[in-house]
Structure formats: structure tokens, C-alpha cells
Amino acid sequence: MKILVFQHISCEHPGIFRQFFSAAGIDWQAVELDAGDIIPDLQPFDALWVMGGPMDVWDVETCPWLVAEKEAIRRWVRDLQKPYLGLCLGHQLLADALDGECAVQKRPEIGILNVNLTDQASDDPLFRGIDPTIKCLQWHSVAVTRPPSDAVLLASSPDCEWQAMRVGTNAWGIQFHVELQDSTITDWGEVPAYAAALDKAQGAGSLQKMQVEAESHMPQFKSNARQLFDNFCHVVN
């Protein structure tokens, strides 16, 4: 299997999934769009993963590469119809690249919070085997407000209805973060935009508190990541 990964900032990589890629012998290539990498020919790849980042889907003036990225996502999902997984910004880009919309939320979601899976998630190829209510890391102030026309709602939270969705039969978007590893929160806390958003939402000095809380849930985070990875591999194969 060959996976193409779009990244938008160096610290938002596939996280714990890199261990799973290595153990499974998966060949993956990261394209660091914010660093000027060019999107390669899509044909040789079996799956496309799109990660998070501090920019928004509409920031095309400051991040002009977003235009080409959305075109690639649209071609991948609609024309090539190959498996797609978008996390956080990648979830929002999936909506924006098709016929959906995103907007700033009334209240940002930042912290270790609950997400509730819908009834449709119980037999969804990606979410099969995941508990109906899970703890997860949230770190976003923009949400999908109108999903693509053929989207199926898979998870929600009180402040963000479209926490996860399936688009058609080959694409998934997840607003919350499932790629956590032990260093994730500390690494992201070093990004000024992320640190400022955290302090604004939870008060100064909240990073250490969130790290301690995440550590207590890390076994569940890793178990869910493993289940999602195994499910995604079945989708591709």
C-alpha cells in the first residue's frame, strides 16, 4: 500500500499512525505544502490522508497552495474514487473542496472532550468497533457547517454537529484528533497560534493540565487509533 499524506505544518504529521505504517510495511510519502512541496502525480497512490494545520480553508491569499490542494482532493474523491481520510483541517478541506461549507464556531472546542458516535457509525467501515462515546483531543475553532450533499453523519458533539462524516463510499473526515502520541500536546503547544487559542479557551497555563489529562486517556486514544487504522486498511484492501 502507498499512502500520500498532505501536511500543513511540520508538527501535524500522522503521529502514532507512523508506527502502524512502519509495522505494516506501508510506503507513505509526506507532502509538506506549507514548505513549498509540490503535489505529485496521484495515480501511483492507494490512499490520501490530509492532516491538520493552523490555517483555515479560506486562507487562499496567505496559503495559495490551498487552491491546488482542494483541486487534488476533489479529483481524488470524485474522479479517482480512492480512499481518503482527513483529520481536523483535512476534514474541513474535504467539505470545502466538494459542495460543503465551513465557518467559525460560536465556541471553540479545545481540550479533552467527549464525542458521540451516531447509529450509522456502528456499521461504518471506518468506525466499526469504536465505542459509542469516546474521549478525544479537540483543538479547533472552525467547523463543517454544511457537509457535502452525499455525506453521512458519523459523530457529533454539543458544539460541533459534524465531528465525523463519510462522503460517498470512499472518503472520511474526522474533526477530532485520533493520531495522538505521547508528545503530541507538548509539540503542538509550541505553535504560537495553538498556544494562544488554548490560553484563550481555558486560561493561561492550561497546556500542562491538558497534557496530564491526556495521559490518563492515552491507552484509549491509542486503542481507537489502532482500530481505525485496521479498519482503514480493510477499506483499501
C-alpha positions in Angstrom: 0.0 0.0 0.0 1.2 3.5 -0.8 -0.3 6.4 1.2 0.1 10.1 0.1 0.0 12.5 3.1 -0.7 16.2 2.8 0.8 18.2 5.7 0.3 21.8 6.6 2.8 22.3 9.5 5.7 20.0 10.5 4.2 19.0 13.9 0.9 17.8 12.5 2.1 14.6 10.9 0.3 11.2 11.1 1.5 10.8 14.7 1.1 7.3 16.1 0.0 6.1 12.7 3.6 6.3 11.6 4.3 3.4 13.9 1.5 1.4 12.3 2.7 2.3 8.8 6.2 1.0 9.6 5.0 -2.2 11.3 2.6 -2.9 8.3 5.3 -2.2 5.7 3.3 0.7 4.3 5.1 3.0 2.0 4.0 6.6 2.7 5.0 10.0 1.3 4.5 13.3 3.1 4.0 16.4 1.0 4.7 19.5 3.2 2.5 22.0 1.4 3.4 24.9 3.7 7.1 24.3 2.9 6.5 24.6 -0.8 6.4 20.9 -1.7 4.6 20.2 -5.0 1.7 17.7 -5.1 2.9 14.6 -7.1 1.1 12.5 -9.6 -1.9 11.0 -7.7 -2.2 7.8 -9.8 0.5 5.7 -8.0 -1.0 6.1 -4.6 -3.7 3.9 -2.9 -4.9 6.3 -0.3 -4.8 10.0 0.6 -4.5 11.3 4.1 -4.9 15.1 4.8 -3.7 16.3 8.2 -4.4 19.4 10.3 -2.9 22.8 10.5 -3.2 26.4 11.8 -4.7 27.9 8.7 -8.3 27.9 7.6 -9.9 26.6 4.4 -10.5 30.1 3.1 -6.9 31.4 3.7 -6.0 31.2 0.0 -4.3 34.6 -0.1 -1.8 33.7 2.6 -1.7 30.0 1.7 -2.1 29.9 -2.1 -1.3 26.2 -2.2 -4.7 25.5 -0.7 -6.2 26.0 -4.2 -4.2 23.2 -5.7 -4.8 21.1 -2.6 -8.5 21.4 -2.9 -8.4 20.5 -6.6 -6.4 17.4 -5.7 -8.8 16.4 -3.0 -11.8 16.9 -5.4 -10.1 14.8 -8.1 -9.1 12.1 -5.6 -12.5 11.7 -4.0 -14.8 12.3 -7.0 -12.8 11.3 -10.1 -10.4 8.6 -8.8 -12.8 7.5 -6.1 -9.9 6.2 -3.9 -9.9 6.0 -0.1 -9.5 9.4 1.7 -9.0 10.3 5.4 -9.0 13.9 6.6 -8.2 14.9 10.1 -9.2 18.3 11.6 -8.3 20.7 8.7 -8.3 17.7 6.4 -11.9 17.1 7.5 -12.8 20.7 6.7 -11.0 20.7 3.4 -13.0 17.6 2.4 -16.2 19.6 2.9 -14.8 22.8 1.3 -13.4 21.0 -1.7 -16.7 19.5 -2.6 -20.0 21.3 -2.1 -19.9 21.8 1.7 -19.1 24.8 3.8 -17.1 25.6 6.9 -17.4 28.6 9.4 -16.1 29.9 12.7 -17.8 28.2 15.6 -19.7 30.2 18.3 -17.5 28.4 20.9 -14.1 26.8 20.0 -13.5 23.2 21.1 -10.2 22.9 22.8 -9.4 20.2 25.3 -10.0 16.5 26.1 -13.7 16.2 25.3 -16.5 13.7 24.6 -17.6 12.8 21.1 -20.7 10.7 20.5 -20.9 8.3 17.5 -24.2 8.1 15.6 -26.1 4.9 14.9 -24.8 5.0 11.4 -21.2 4.7 12.7 -21.9 1.2 14.2 -21.7 -0.5 10.8 -19.5 2.1 9.1 -16.3 0.6 7.6 -14.0 3.0 9.4 -15.7 3.3 12.8 -16.7 -0.3 13.2 -15.6 -1.5 16.7 -15.3 2.0 18.2 -17.3 2.7 21.4 -20.4 4.9 21.1 -18.9 7.7 23.3 -15.2 8.4 23.3 -12.8 10.9 24.8 -10.7 12.7 22.3 -8.4 15.7 21.7 -10.1 18.8 20.2 -8.2 21.9 19.1 -10.3 23.8 16.6 -12.4 27.0 16.2 -13.8 26.2 12.7 -16.3 23.5 11.9 -18.1 22.0 9.0 -21.4 23.8 8.9 -22.7 22.3 5.7 -21.5 18.9 4.7 -21.1 17.6 1.1 -24.5 16.6 -0.3 -23.8 12.8 0.0 -22.3 12.9 3.5 -23.4 10.6 6.3 -23.0 11.9 9.8 -20.9 9.5 12.0 -20.1 11.5 15.1 -21.2 14.7 16.9 -20.6 16.8 20.0 -22.7 19.6 21.6 -20.6 22.4 20.0 -19.9 20.7 16.6 -22.5 18.6 14.9 -20.3 17.3 12.1 -17.5 15.7 14.1 -17.1 12.9 11.6 -18.6 12.0 8.3 -18.4 9.6 5.4 -18.7 11.1 1.9 -19.9 8.6 -0.7 -18.3 5.3 -0.1 -14.6 6.1 -0.1 -13.9 9.3 1.9 -14.0 10.1 5.6 -13.4 13.3 7.6 -12.8 13.4 11.3 -12.7 16.8 13.1 -11.2 15.4 16.3 -7.6 14.1 16.6 -7.1 10.4 16.6 -3.4 10.5 15.7 -2.2 11.3 19.3 1.1 10.1 20.6 2.8 10.9 23.9 4.5 14.1 22.7 1.6 15.5 20.6 0.2 18.1 23.0 3.6 19.3 24.1 4.7 19.7 20.4 1.5 21.5 19.4 1.8 23.8 22.5 5.0 25.2 20.9 3.0 26.6 18.0 2.1 30.2 18.9 -1.3 30.1 17.2 -2.2 26.8 19.0 -0.9 28.1 22.4 -2.9 31.3 22.1 -6.1 29.5 21.2 -5.6 27.2 24.2 -4.9 30.1 26.7 -7.9 32.0 25.3 -10.2 29.0 25.7 -9.0 27.6 29.1 -6.8 30.3 30.7 -3.1 30.8 30.9 -1.0 27.8 31.8 -3.6 25.2 30.6 -1.1 23.2 28.5 0.3 21.2 31.3 -3.2 20.4 32.7 -4.3 19.2 29.3 -1.2 17.1 29.0 -1.9 15.4 32.3 -5.5 14.7 31.4 -4.5 13.3 28.0 -2.0 10.9 29.7 -4.8 9.4 31.7 -6.7 8.6 28.5 -3.8 7.7 26.3 -4.5 3.9 26.3 -8.0 4.6 24.9 -6.5 7.1 22.3 -4.0 4.5 21.1 -6.6 1.7 21.1 -9.0 3.8 19.0 -6.2 4.8 16.6 -5.3 1.1 16.1 -8.9 0.2 15.4 -9.3 3.0 12.9 -6.1 2.1 11.2 -7.0 -1.6 10.9 -10.4 -0.6 9.6 -8.9 1.8 7.0 -6.5 -0.9 5.8 -9.5 -3.2 5.2 -11.2 -0.4 3.2 -8.1 0.0 1.0 -7.6 -3.8 0.5 
